[in-house]
Amino acid sequence: MTLSLNKTVETFPRHFVIDSPTPLTRLNRLSEHCDIDLWVKRDDLTGLTFGNKNV
């Protein structure tokens, strides 16, 4: 079933919204404070105005 679903999904057209992937940034101070390795995906760097951004 999974294989046939994958083939079906591959037939859908794709539309790329941005030209490149957004970077991951390590939150150094918060990582140290929480004693974990914490990263965030920087979708705010896409150049598009999606979401709850200040204009």
C-alpha positions in Angstrom: 0.0 0.0 0.0 2.8 2.5 0.9 4.5 1.9 -2.5 1.3 2.6 -4.4 0.7 5.7 -2.3 4.2 7.0 -3.0 3.7 6.5 -6.7 0.4 8.4 -6.5 1.9 11.3 -4.6 4.8 11.6 -7.2 2.2 12.3 -9.9 1.0 15.5 -8.2 2.5 18.7 -9.7 4.9 20.6 -7.5 5.2 24.4 -7.2 8.2 25.8 -5.5 7.5 28.9 -3.5 11.1 29.8 -2.6 14.4 29.5 -4.6 16.5 27.8 -1.9 16.1 26.0 1.4 16.0 28.1 4.6 19.0 27.6 7.0 19.0 25.9 10.4 20.5 28.1 13.2 21.7 26.7 16.5 20.4 28.6 19.5 23.7 28.6 21.4 22.7 30.3 24.7 19.3 28.6 25.0 21.0 25.2 24.2 23.5 25.8 27.0 20.9 27.0 29.4 18.6 23.9 28.8 21.5 21.5 28.4 20.3 20.3 25.0 21.3 20.9 21.3 18.5 23.2 20.1 18.2 24.4 16.5 15.5 26.4 14.7 14.6 26.4 11.0 14.8 30.0 9.8 11.7 30.3 7.7 11.7 34.1 8.4 14.6 34.3 5.8 12.5 33.1 2.9 11.9 36.7 1.7 8.1 36.1 1.5 5.5 37.5 3.9 3.9 34.3 5.2 2.8 33.9 8.8 2.7 36.4 11.6 5.6 38.8 10.6 5.9 42.5 11.3 5.7 44.6 8.1 
